[in-house]
Amino acid sequence: MAKVIHVHLLQQIDGVKRRDWYFSSLSAVFTVFTPEQVGVTKNYLLHAGLSGGGVIINKRAVIRQSTLIGRSRGVSG
């Protein structure tokens, strides 16, 4: 299973219409957004304990890490 980082924007960012964004890593979040836009730094997120189902909520965004559930090939069901 792969992890997925969900960023839900609480404030409008100029030129960005989407509120929900999904990333494959914490580092990937900062290829799209600046720390100012999401309200936290990459270093903060790396040490925040998101892997245990934690959630970061601030005035700019809600950031959580979840598991992407998929089906293995060759498994019927």
MORALIN-V211243 format. One record per pair of residues at least 4 apart in sequence whose C-alpha atoms are under 6 Angstrom apart, sorted by the first residue. I is the first residue (numbers start at 1). J is the second residue. If there is no record, write none. Layout:
# MORALIN-V211243
I;J  I;J
This chain:
# MORALIN-V211243
1;68  1;69  2;67  2;68  3;66  3;67  3;68  4;23  4;24  4;65  4;66  4;67  5;22  5;23  5;64  5;65  6;21  6;22  6;63  6;64  7;20  7;21  7;62  7;63  8;19  8;20  8;61  8;62  9;19  9;61  10;60  10;61  11;60  30;34  35;39  35;40  35;41  38;60  38;61  39;60  44;48  50;54  50;65  55;63  55;64  56;62  56;63  57;62
